[in-house]
Amino acid sequence: MTAARPAPWTFAEPWGGRGWITDIDGPVHWVDFGGEGDGPPIVFVHGLGGSHLNWSLVGKALAQGRRAVAMDLRGFGLTPGAPRSTSIRANVRLVNAFLKEVVGAPAVLVGNSMGGVISVLQTHNNPETVAGQRIHHLFDPHTGRPVAHTMAVTVLAADATTADAASTAIMAAGPNEWLQVARQLKVRYVLRIDNQGSIELSSALRSRLHFSANFLQQHRVSSVEL
């Protein structure tokens, strides 16, 4: 475990959070909402433009029977960015180090927006650091249960409303019907990651992306026609 020192800021104190700074290749700010018990710890991972304050109203309430902490990703909140990278990939590495050096036990990751992407990538890359099961907010119409067959869907469209609606529909459709749904919605640029981490994407999107040789050796990537 890496030593932490008290943070000089008290923004989260009105909601029962105490700030700390840990050196993980540079200072990383995080807030401890307390909590004791046998439950696996919770780590809150904010989204783009967010910070630990996104979790202020729920942090203390969820720290019942378990420890609950919220971190500021690199380049957000009170964790400085430059000269270190603030990319998603860099912050996945930061979350991995935080889990090992600060939390010290498999944790339940609660991610919002970009934080959800980071949490999914962390679970895929380092499953031993994550406790419990990720549950999507979408339900599978075939089973009535949360979607389990698809990890993530990305759709590029001319406007955000179309992209959001299409990605939701494709994610719910599942492995056997997502192509039909994408064609009906007339979207050309689609990427789907299944629950094994395999990547399917439309040929139109594949032509606009570059995957390194190392990435292709580690991941199954296939193109489909829409």
N, C-alpha and C positions, 0 to 999 in steps of 0.2 A: 504494500500500500504506500502511495506517495503522500508525503506530509502536506497538509493544507494550512493556510493562515487566514485569519479573519479578514474579510473584505472591508474597505473603508466606507462602503455605501450601505444604506439601510432602506432602500426603496421597497423591499418586500416585507419588512418587519410588521407593517400594519396588518398583514395577512398571515402572520406567524412564520415567516421564512427568515432564515439567517444566512447571510452571504459569506462565501468562502472563495479563496483563490488557490488553485493548485497549478504548479508548473508542469505542463505537459508539452514539451517543446515550445515553451512560451506560456505566459499566464492565461489561465482559463477560469472564468468566473462561473460560479454555480451557487444555487440556493438550496438549503436543506430545510424541508418542512417538518422535520422530526418524524416521530412515529417509531413504535417498537412492536415486536411480535415475530411470528414464524413465517408470515407471508413473504413471498419474494419481493425485493425492493422494486419501486417504480422509478423510472427515469423519464422525465418529460423532455421531448425534443421539439423545439418550436419551428415555425415555418419561416419562409423568406420575409425578411424585414421584421421578424419578431424577436422575442427575448424571453428570459425567465418570467417576466411580468405577465405573459400570456396565461400563465398557470396559477396566478395568485389567488383567484377565487375558488379554485378546486384543490390546490395542493394540500392544504391542511386537512380538508375533509377526506381526501383519499389516503392520507397518512394514518390510517386506522388499522392496526395489526400488521403494519409494515413500514419500512422507511420510504420516504418519497423525496426525490430531489429533481431540480430543474436546472439544466445547464444552458449557458449562452454559447452557441456555436461560434466558430472562428469568424471574426468580422461582424458579429452581431451583439447587441446588448452591451455588456461590459467586458467582453473578450476581444482584445485587439486583433486586427487582421494583419495587414502588411507589416513586415515583408513576407509573412507566411501566406500560403494559398488559402482562399476562402471558398474554393469550389466544393461541389457536392462530394466528390471523391475524397478531397482532403478532410471534409467534415465527417465522412464515414470513418476514416482512420482515427479522427479525434474521438468520436463516440466509442470506438473500439478500445482505445487507450483509456478513456474515462471509465468505462465499465470495469476494466481490469485493474486500474491503478487507484481509483477513487471508490467505486461501489464494491468491488471485490467479491461479487457473487452474481450468478445469472439473474437478470432483471427483466421485468416487464417493461417494454419500450412503448411509450405513448407518444406518437408523432402526429403533428398537425401539418398538412400541406407538404412543403419541402421536407419537413421533419419526418413525415410519413414515408417518403421515398428513402430518406437516409436510414430509417428504422428497418424498412424492408431489405435494403442492401446489406445492412449490418447482420440481419438474421440470416440472409442467404450466405454471406461470406464467413460468418463466425457464429454458427448456431449454438455453440456451447456457451456463449455469453448471454443468451436470451432464454428467459423462463416463460412458460405458458404458450398460448396460441394466439396468433394474430387473427382478429375477426374483422372482416370488412363491414361497412355499414350497408352494403348491398346484399339483397337476398336472392338466392337462386330460385327462379320461378318453378323449376322442376322438383325441388325438394322442400321449399319453404324455409330453408336454413340459410345462414350466411354463406356467401360465395366462398368456395374452397378450392375450386379448380383453376383460378386465375389470380396471379399475384399483382399484376398491374397492367393498365392499358393506357397508351398515349395516342391521341389523335391530333393531327395538325389540320386546321380548317381556317377559312377566311375570317371567322369571328369566333369569339370565346364561347358564346352560347351553343353554337353548333358543335364545337369541339367537346364541350362538357357533356352535352346530351348524348352525343355519339359514343363517347368513351364509356359512359354509364351503361348504355344499352349493350355495347359490345362486351363489356365485362360481365354483365348478367347473362348474356347469351351462352357463353361457355365454348368449349373446344369444338363442338360439332356444328354450331350454328352461327358463330361470330362472323364468318365470311359472308353468309347470306344477309345478316343484319347490316354489315358494312356496305354491301352493295345496294341494299334497299335505301340506306341513308345517303348514298352517293358520296361517300368520303373516300379519298384516294390514299391518304397518308396515315397509316395505322401501324402501331407496334403493340404486340401482346406478349406478356411474359407469363408462362403457366406456373403451376405450383411446384414444378421441379426446376424452375429457373431457365427453361428453354425459351428461346426468343423466336417469335414469328412476326414477320413484318411484310407489308405490301411491297411489291417490286418498285413502285414509284418512290416510296420512302427509302428503300434500300439503296437506290441510285444516288440519294442525296447524303448518305452517311458513309463514314469510313470507320471500319473496325480494324484494330491492330491485329497482327498475326498472333500475338500472345493472347489477346482476348478471344479470338476464334478458336484457339487451341483449348481454352478453358470453358467455353460456352457453346451450346448448340444453337446455331442461327440458321433459319430457313426463310426463304422468300416465297410469297404467294401472289397470284394475280387477282386483282379486284376488278 
